[in-house]
């Protein structure tokens, strides 16, 4: 008959060591007698529309063609340019709001616009932003959202 005492002792030591490591992994506040911080809850995102509509492209440029698409896509603009964003979507939905929010690099809103759509085929929605005075040089971005849920972001620059 084999002596199993050394095996049982070894397993017991490993189990105890593992339990000790779990306690060590506990937050420092718990060890100091403080209550652990409550888990942060993220804000709930706006609902997506029913249907299968999705954005497949966001094109930036200074001119739109007859179909509402950007004639020559680019991401660098001159201070006096009008800037267009053509949002290409596919799929269908009984109703949604597509919007564009234009911001500076630090998040300051420059402009925001939205369009109500009920797409039944591929769709192009265009958004335009311009300023009476020249654009300050720097980095910008446009956030495209469906029902206020950002689905695409494009960075651009004014030089």
N, C-alpha and C positions, 0 to 999 in steps of 0.2 A: 504494500500500500504506500502511495506517495504522500509526502508531507506537503500539504497545500497551505500551511501557515505562512511561508514567505510570500506566496502569491497574494493571499488575502491582505497581508500587511502592506504590500506594494500598492495594490489597488486602493486601499484605504488612504494611504499617503497621497496618492495622485488625486483622489476625490477631495480630500481636505485642501490640498494645494489649489485646486481649481476653484473651490468655494472661496478661499482667501483672495484669489485674484479678482473675482467678481466684486467682492467688497471693496477692494482697492480701486476698482474702476468707477465706483459711485462718485457723484459730484462732490467737490470739496465742501460745499455748503452743508451737505448731509453729515459729513464727518465732523463739522464744527457745530452741529446741533441745529443748523438753520433748516428751514423747510426748503425743499427743492423748488426752483422757479417753475411757474406754470408754463406749459408748452405754449408757444406762440401760435396763434391761429391766423392763417392767411385770409385776407378778405375774399369773399366769394366772387368768382368771376361772373360777368354777365352771361346770360344764356345764349347759346348759339341758336340760329334759326333752324327750323325743321327743314328737311330736304338735304341735298348733297352739295350745295353751293360751296365753292372754295376759291380763294385768290391764287392764281398761278403765276402772275407776274406783276411787278410794279416798275413802270418805265418813267424816268425823269428826262425832261428836255425843255427846250425853249419854244418849240413849235409843235402843234398837233396837226395830223393829216385829216382828211375828210371823214375817216372812220373814228376819229377821236383818240387815235393812238399817237404816241410820240414819234415825230418824223425822224429824228436823229438822237437816240438815247445818249445821255452823258451824265456825269456827276460833278462837273465843275462849271460854274456860271460866272458871268460878269456882274458887277454891282447893279447895272441897269436892266438886267434881264427879267422877263416874266418867266416864272418857273411852273411847269405843268407836271402833274403826276397822272399817268394813265394806268388805271388798275384793271387788269384783265382777270375775269372770273369765268369759271365753268360750273356747270351743274344747275340745279333748279332749287327754288324756294318759293313758298307762297308769300313771303314778305320778309324783308330785312332792311337794316340801315347800314350803308357802307359809308365810312367817314375817313377823312384825312386830317391829321393834326400836325402842323408844321411847327418845329421848335428849334431854338438855338442849341448849341452843344451842352449848355448848362441846364437845359430843360425848360427855359422860358418860352411860353407859347407865343408864336408869331401870328398864326391864323388857324382856324378850324372850320371845316365844312362837312356836311353830310348829305347823302342822297337816299331816298327810300326807293327800293327796288323789289320787283317780284320776277326774278330772272327765270326764263324758260329755255334759254339757249346761251351759248357763250356771250359774255357781256363785257363791254368796255365802259368804264365810268372814269371821267376825267375831272381832276381838281386843279385849280389854278391859284397861284399866289403871286402878288406883285406889290410893289411899294411905290408911293409917289416920289420918295427920296431914294437914292441908291441904297442897295443892301450893304450893311457893314460887312467887311470881309471876315471870313471865319468859317467854322464848321456848323452845319445844320443837319436836321434829319426830318423825315416825314414818317409818321406812324399811320398805317392803314388798319382800320378796325371794322369788324363785322359786329353790329349790335354792341358797340363800345368795348369789344374784346380785341386787343391788338393782335393781328395775325401776320403782319409784315412791317419791317422797318427798313428804310433806305437812308443812308447817309449821303450828304452832298456838301459841296464847298463853294463859297463865293470868294473869288480872287480878283 
